[in-house]
Amino acid sequence: MRRSQFDYHSYRGRKSASFWLKWIALVLAILVVLAVAFLLWGQKYISYTDDGLRVDLPFFQSEPKQPDVSDLDVIDQDPGSDSSDQGDTSQPQEQEPQEKTSANGVNVSLASILDGSAAQQVQQQGGDSVVVDMKNDQGQLGWKSQQSLASAVQSEAQDDQVNEKLKSWNEGDVYTVARMSCFRDEAIGGQMAYTLQTTSGYRWKDGDEMHWADPSNQQVQDYLIGLMTELAQMGFDEIVLDHCGYPTQADGLLSNIQYGDQSASQVMDDFLAKAAQALEPYGTTLSLAVSQEQVSGQDTSSGLTAQNINQYGQRIWIAGEEQAVLSTLTAAGIETPQQRLVLYVEQFSQDSTVSQALLS
């Protein structure tokens, strides 16, 4: 035994090789147990890739990034519909009826409208619309009117079914213009209560010995507005007013006409405003047949001016040479003259840039 400075203790000697082998075997056994435990627990985190074994432990993984909904393309589709049908355009689409138009008007008789032959006449003459006299200069009407002042009827309109036949025609494809002689009216103008009088109190007559109704007479105006409304209700596409106003210099001696308290232009402004208001619910085009002198202001006797023609005449019917008429309309301040002009012609011109109507 060796004694230390303070006491005695036993001497154990050096540790043998077998001792260290036992410890190494123990450590290896522990590692094997841990490896087996890891394999059993971590199978779901182990994957084999082309680059070798890959271990994705949960505590090394970051939170998955949520997609930004603002970056998504939203497809608005009826639930239950098959997306494969989206490009199928084979189903027939309901087409809107084509709007009637008029470029070349052909004058036809009321009889041809009633028997349906007017359509063939239009085709034969190269037109696309008809113009029919629904109130002639004699004051005779082409239909059965409910207006109290209506007294004269055209011979073709004696048929009790005339109104129904006209309505049926207007439901067809042909654009139809109703011409109305407004104040040049032998039937009404011949009656003293409604006639245009001279300064001496007589019934005034024009150069053709025709009487005129007084444009300032409210009953006459109401009568004409009522007639326009009936024509619109029967489906006419357009109403063109002829002799709309007081007589002009071309109609006869004007110096002895008895005018009312209002000026001729004021009378016509009021009348046209009422006419436009009456036709607006039906979509019927209100047109005016005028002369170049009326538009230019050289003839102011009728009461029609460039201002009220421009305001109320949706289409403007005039006789003359095309470029001269267009120049007159432009100089007078008529807006979009080329689109609104209907030129009276003896035969259709293929080179014309405006609508045309054959002279009757």
Residue pairs with C-beta under 8 A, 6 or more apart in sequence:
1 8
1 10
1 11
2 8
2 9
2 11
42 55
42 57
45 55
45 56
45 57
45 58
46 53
46 54
46 55
47 53
47 54
47 56
48 54
77 83
77 86
100 129
100 173
100 174
100 175
100 237
101 128
101 129
101 175
102 128
102 129
102 175
102 177
102 237
102 238
102 355
103 128
103 129
103 355
103 356
104 126
104 127
104 128
104 129
104 348
104 355
104 356
104 357
104 358
105 127
105 129
105 130
105 131
105 175
105 177
105 342
105 355
105 356
105 357
105 358
106 121
106 122
106 125
106 127
106 129
106 130
106 131
106 357
106 358
107 130
107 131
107 132
107 357
107 358
107 359
107 360
108 118
108 121
108 122
108 130
108 131
108 132
109 118
109 132
109 156
110 132
110 133
110 134
110 142
110 154
110 156
110 157
111 156
112 118
112 121
113 130
113 132
113 165
113 166
113 169
113 176
114 156
114 159
114 162
114 165
114 166
114 169
116 169
118 130
118 132
118 169
118 174
119 172
119 174
121 130
122 128
122 129
122 130
122 174
125 348
125 358
126 348
127 348
127 358
128 174
128 175
129 174
129 175
129 176
129 177
129 237
130 174
130 175
130 176
130 177
131 177
131 179
131 240
131 357
131 358
131 360
132 142
132 176
132 177
132 178
132 179
133 142
133 179
133 181
133 360
134 141
134 142
134 143
134 178
134 179
134 180
134 231
134 236
135 141
135 142
135 179
135 180
135 181
135 185
135 227
136 154
136 181
137 181
137 184
137 185
137 186
137 210
137 243
138 152
138 185
138 186
138 187
139 151
139 152
139 181
139 185
139 186
139 187
139 188
139 189
140 152
140 153
140 154
140 187
141 150
141 152
141 153
141 154
141 157
141 227
142 153
142 154
142 156
142 157
142 162
142 166
143 157
143 162
143 163
143 166
143 230
143 231
143 234
144 153
144 157
144 160
144 162
144 163
145 226
145 227
145 230
146 226
146 230
147 223
147 226
147 227
147 230
148 223
149 188
149 194
149 219
149 220
149 223
150 223
150 227
151 187
151 188
152 187
156 162
159 165
163 234
166 234
166 235
167 234
167 235
169 176
170 176
170 234
170 235
170 236
170 237
171 235
175 237
175 238
176 235
176 236
176 237
176 238
177 236
177 237
177 238
177 239
177 240
177 287
177 357
178 231
178 236
178 238
178 239
178 240
179 239
179 240
179 242
179 289
180 224
180 227
180 228
180 231
180 239
180 240
180 241
180 242
181 242
181 243
182 215
182 224
182 241
182 242
182 243
182 244
182 245
183 189
183 196
183 212
183 213
183 214
183 215
183 220
183 243
183 244
183 245
183 246
184 206
184 210
184 212
184 242
184 243
184 247
184 251
185 211
185 212
185 213
186 210
186 211
188 194
188 195
188 213
188 220
188 223
189 195
189 196
189 203
189 210
189 211
189 212
189 213
189 214
190 203
190 211
192 203
193 219
194 213
194 214
194 217
194 219
194 220
195 203
195 204
195 211
195 212
195 213
195 214
196 203
196 204
196 211
196 212
196 213
196 214
196 215
196 246
196 247
196 257
196 258
197 203
197 204
197 214
197 257
197 258
198 204
198 256
198 257
198 258
199 256
199 257
199 258
200 256
201 258
203 211
204 211
204 212
204 247
204 256
204 257
204 258
205 211
205 252
206 212
206 247
206 251
206 252
207 251
207 252
212 243
212 246
212 247
213 220
214 220
214 260
215 221
215 245
215 246
215 264
215 267
215 268
215 271
215 303
216 259
216 260
216 262
216 267
221 270
221 271
221 274
224 271
224 275
225 274
225 275
225 278
228 239
228 275
228 278
228 279
228 284
229 278
229 279
229 282
231 239
231 284
232 239
232 278
232 279
232 282
232 284
233 282
236 284
237 284
237 285
238 284
238 285
238 286
238 287
238 315
239 279
239 284
239 285
239 286
239 287
240 287
240 288
240 289
240 315
240 317
240 342
241 275
241 286
241 287
241 288
241 289
242 289
243 289
244 268
244 271
244 272
244 288
244 289
244 290
244 302
244 304
245 264
245 267
245 268
245 302
245 303
245 304
246 254
246 257
246 259
246 264
246 267
246 301
246 302
246 303
247 254
247 257
247 301
247 302
248 254
248 291
248 293
248 294
248 299
248 301
248 302
249 293
249 299
249 301
250 291
250 299
254 301
260 267
262 270
263 303
264 300
264 301
264 302
264 303
265 300
265 303
265 304
265 305
265 308
266 303
267 303
268 302
268 303
268 304
268 305
268 308
269 303
269 308
272 286
272 308
272 311
272 312
273 312
275 286
275 312
276 286
276 312
279 285
279 286
285 314
285 315
286 312
286 313
286 314
287 313
287 314
287 315
287 316
287 317
287 342
288 304
288 309
288 312
288 313
288 315
288 316
288 317
289 317
289 318
290 304
290 309
290 313
290 316
290 317
290 318
291 299
291 318
291 319
292 318
292 320
292 324
292 325
292 328
293 299
294 300
294 302
294 304
294 305
294 309
295 306
295 309
295 316
295 318
295 328
295 329
295 332
295 334
296 306
296 328
296 331
296 332
297 305
297 306
297 332
306 332
306 333
306 334
307 333
309 316
309 332
309 334
310 332
310 333
310 334
310 335
313 340
314 340
315 340
315 341
315 342
315 355
316 329
316 334
316 337
316 340
316 341
316 342
317 342
317 344
317 357
318 325
318 329
318 341
318 342
318 343
318 344
319 343
319 344
319 359
320 328
320 343
320 344
322 343
322 352
322 353
322 354
325 341
325 343
326 337
326 338
326 341
326 354
329 337
329 340
329 341
330 337
334 340
338 353
338 354
341 354
341 355
342 354
342 355
342 356
342 357
343 352
343 354
343 355
343 356
343 357
344 356
344 357
344 358
344 359
345 352
345 356
345 357
345 358
345 359
346 358
346 359
347 358
348 356
348 358
349 356
